């Protein structure tokens, strides 16, 4: 089985800006440079033939390159407990359209459609169970912003879970072209 997702990585200067935020949050497991990415579509575990079909379908996607910028921070949680800190991306519309195009291509292959609302973001940290509130981090970095950066490709990744967290191997790179 192959555990797959589609995403893109921000350029080194943006990743350095995000890595500089790490620290000062009890219970946070900060992402490493190699883990920083924006997920466009989680696929999950698939057998090799489906993984090959996914790779082919992604290669047929046509979408023009675009620019994004980091804009603010937030947290995800469940049952009133935070489980991740993230940096937002703006503008939402273009990256959301790319997400939808990828989702539609994968649904045509027989994969289930994405059910969760899509919010373009880059995960900064995962929170340990029992971690407290992150109000101070969220207030301090509410105005987080970056210079615009180009998104000119996306990648198909395979994810491997280990003791140190997830590691990601890029399987295929897909240039964006209109």
C-alpha positions as CSV (number, residue, x, y, z in Angstrom):
1,X,0.0,0.0,0.0
2,X,1.1,3.5,-0.7
3,X,-0.1,6.4,1.5
4,X,-0.3,9.4,-0.9
5,X,-1.2,13.1,-1.0
6,X,-0.8,16.0,-3.4
7,X,0.8,19.2,-2.4
8,X,3.4,21.9,-3.0
9,X,6.3,23.3,-1.1
10,X,6.9,27.0,-0.5
11,X,10.3,28.3,-1.6
12,X,13.3,28.2,0.9
13,X,12.9,31.8,2.1
14,X,9.3,31.3,3.0
15,X,10.1,28.0,4.8
16,X,12.9,29.8,6.7
17,X,10.3,32.4,7.8
18,X,8.0,29.7,9.0
19,X,10.7,27.7,10.8
20,X,11.6,30.9,12.7
21,X,8.2,30.7,14.5
22,X,9.0,27.4,16.2
23,X,9.2,27.4,19.9
24,X,7.4,28.8,23.0
25,X,4.3,26.6,22.7
26,X,4.1,23.8,25.3
27,X,3.1,20.5,23.7
28,X,3.9,21.5,20.1
29,X,5.9,19.2,17.8
30,X,7.2,21.6,15.2
31,X,7.4,20.6,11.6
32,X,10.9,20.3,10.1
33,X,11.9,22.0,6.8
34,X,11.3,18.8,4.9
35,X,7.7,18.6,6.3
36,X,6.6,22.1,5.4
37,X,4.1,22.0,2.5
38,X,0.5,22.9,1.5
39,X,-1.7,19.8,1.0
40,X,-3.8,20.1,-2.1
41,X,-5.5,16.8,-1.7
42,X,-5.1,13.9,0.7
43,X,-5.5,10.6,-1.1
44,X,-4.7,8.0,1.6
45,X,-3.6,4.4,1.2
46,X,-3.9,2.9,-2.2
47,X,-2.6,-0.2,-4.0
48,X,0.2,0.2,-6.6
49,X,-2.1,0.1,-9.7
50,X,-4.2,2.9,-8.3
51,X,-1.1,4.9,-7.4
52,X,0.0,4.6,-11.0
53,X,-3.4,5.7,-12.2
54,X,-3.2,8.7,-9.8
55,X,0.2,9.7,-11.2
56,X,-1.1,9.6,-14.8
57,X,-4.3,11.5,-13.9
58,X,-2.3,14.3,-12.2
59,X,-0.1,14.7,-15.3
60,X,-3.2,15.6,-17.4
61,X,-4.2,18.5,-15.1
62,X,-3.8,21.9,-16.8
63,X,-3.6,24.9,-14.5
64,X,-1.8,28.2,-14.8
65,X,1.0,29.1,-12.3
66,X,-0.1,31.6,-9.6
67,X,1.2,33.6,-6.7
68,X,0.4,33.2,-3.0
69,X,1.6,34.8,0.2
70,X,1.6,33.7,3.9
71,X,-1.3,35.5,5.7
72,X,-1.9,34.9,9.4
73,X,-2.0,31.9,11.6
74,X,-4.6,29.6,13.1
75,X,-5.3,26.3,14.8
76,X,-7.2,23.2,14.1
77,X,-8.8,21.2,16.9
78,X,-11.4,18.7,17.8
79,X,-13.6,18.5,20.9
80,X,-12.2,21.8,22.1
81,X,-8.6,20.6,22.0
82,X,-6.0,22.1,19.6
83,X,-4.2,19.5,17.4
84,X,-2.3,21.7,14.9
85,X,-1.0,25.2,14.4
86,X,-0.9,26.5,10.8
87,X,0.0,29.5,8.6
88,X,-2.6,30.7,6.2
89,X,-2.3,31.3,2.5
90,X,-3.8,34.1,0.4
91,X,-5.5,34.5,-1.9
92,X,-7.6,31.4,-1.3
93,X,-9.5,31.3,-4.6
94,X,-6.8,30.2,-7.0
95,X,-5.3,27.5,-4.8
96,X,-8.9,26.3,-3.9
97,X,-9.6,26.0,-7.7
98,X,-6.5,23.9,-8.1
99,X,-7.6,21.7,-5.2
100,X,-11.0,21.2,-6.8
101,X,-9.4,20.3,-10.2
102,X,-7.2,17.7,-8.5
103,X,-10.1,16.3,-6.5
104,X,-12.3,16.0,-9.7
105,X,-9.5,14.1,-11.5
106,X,-9.1,11.7,-8.6
107,X,-12.9,11.2,-8.3
108,X,-13.0,10.2,-12.0
109,X,-10.5,7.4,-11.0
110,X,-13.0,6.1,-8.5
111,X,-11.5,7.7,-5.3
112,X,-14.0,9.2,-2.9
113,X,-14.4,13.0,-3.1
114,X,-12.9,15.2,-0.5
115,X,-15.5,15.7,2.2
116,X,-13.8,18.3,4.4
117,X,-13.9,22.0,3.7
118,X,-10.6,23.0,2.1
119,X,-8.6,25.7,3.8
120,X,-5.2,26.5,2.1
121,X,-2.6,26.4,4.9
122,X,0.9,25.1,5.9
123,X,1.0,23.1,9.1
124,X,3.6,24.5,11.5
125,X,3.2,22.2,14.5
126,X,1.2,19.2,15.6
127,X,0.0,19.4,19.2
128,X,0.5,16.7,21.8
129,X,-2.6,15.3,23.5
130,X,-3.4,17.5,26.5
131,X,-1.6,20.6,25.1
132,X,-3.0,23.8,26.4
133,X,-4.4,26.9,24.6
134,X,-2.3,28.6,22.0
135,X,-3.8,32.1,22.4
136,X,-0.5,33.8,23.0
137,X,1.1,32.3,19.8
138,X,-2.1,33.1,17.8
139,X,-2.1,36.7,19.0
140,X,1.6,37.3,18.6
141,X,1.6,36.0,15.0
142,X,-1.9,37.1,13.8
143,X,-0.3,39.6,11.4
144,X,2.2,37.0,9.9
145,X,2.7,37.9,6.3
146,X,5.2,37.1,3.6
147,X,6.2,38.4,0.2
148,X,4.3,36.8,-2.6
149,X,5.8,33.6,-4.0
150,X,5.2,31.7,-7.2
151,X,3.5,28.3,-7.3
152,X,4.6,26.8,-10.6
153,X,4.3,23.1,-9.8
154,X,2.7,20.6,-7.5
155,X,3.9,17.2,-6.3
156,X,2.6,13.7,-5.6
157,X,4.0,12.6,-2.3
158,X,4.2,9.3,-0.5
159,X,4.0,9.6,3.3
160,X,5.7,7.3,5.8
161,X,4.8,7.4,9.5
162,X,7.6,6.9,12.0
163,X,8.5,7.6,15.6
164,X,9.8,11.1,14.6
165,X,6.6,11.9,12.8
166,X,5.8,11.7,9.1
167,X,8.4,11.8,6.4
168,X,7.5,12.6,2.8
169,X,9.0,11.4,-0.5
170,X,8.2,13.3,-3.6
171,X,7.2,10.7,-6.3
172,X,6.4,13.0,-9.2
173,X,6.5,16.7,-9.9
174,X,3.9,18.3,-12.2
175,X,4.6,21.7,-13.7
176,X,1.7,24.1,-13.8
177,X,0.9,25.4,-17.3
178,X,-2.2,27.1,-18.6
